[in-house]
């Protein structure tokens, strides 16, 4: 009986979560886009071409992601990792700064 009760609770929770996610999506999908009329005295706007839409909604986010990736790579190469071991072999600790510099060069 307990297993059946927990399954029904899971089903109810899933249904509620699905309704919470789906309701805004349905509201946006059923809304009529740009249903307002152009005010008097304004010119009719020109429609956007498919290429313009692709460049704006695809190109700009892609360019931002590319710039952030390049900055991340550049910064990762400029810093030395903090996880470099200072032990050359088990039991042989590196004590001098010259020996540490030798490890970081490789």
Secondary structure as the mmCIF struct_conf table of DSSP 4:
data_model
#
loop_
_struct_conf.conf_type_id
_struct_conf.id
_struct_conf.beg_label_comp_id
_struct_conf.beg_label_asym_id
_struct_conf.beg_label_seq_id
_struct_conf.end_label_comp_id
_struct_conf.end_label_asym_id
_struct_conf.end_label_seq_id
HELX_RH_AL_P HELX_RH_AL_P1 UNK A 2 UNK A 30
BEND BEND1 UNK A 31 UNK A 31
HELX_LH_PP_P HELX_LH_PP_P1 UNK A 32 UNK A 32
TURN_TY1_P TURN_TY1_P1 UNK A 33 UNK A 34
BEND BEND2 UNK A 36 UNK A 36
HELX_LH_PP_P HELX_LH_PP_P2 UNK A 37 UNK A 39
TURN_TY1_P TURN_TY1_P2 UNK A 40 UNK A 41
HELX_LH_PP_P HELX_LH_PP_P3 UNK A 42 UNK A 49
HELX_RH_AL_P HELX_RH_AL_P2 UNK A 50 UNK A 54
HELX_RH_PI_P HELX_RH_PI_P1 UNK A 55 UNK A 59
HELX_RH_AL_P HELX_RH_AL_P3 UNK A 60 UNK A 78
BEND BEND3 UNK A 79 UNK A 79
HELX_LH_PP_P HELX_LH_PP_P4 UNK A 80 UNK A 81
TURN_TY1_P TURN_TY1_P3 UNK A 82 UNK A 83
BEND BEND4 UNK A 86 UNK A 86
STRN STRN1 UNK A 87 UNK A 89
TURN_TY1_P TURN_TY1_P4 UNK A 90 UNK A 91
STRN STRN2 UNK A 92 UNK A 93
BEND BEND5 UNK A 96 UNK A 96
HELX_RH_AL_P HELX_RH_AL_P4 UNK A 97 UNK A 105
#
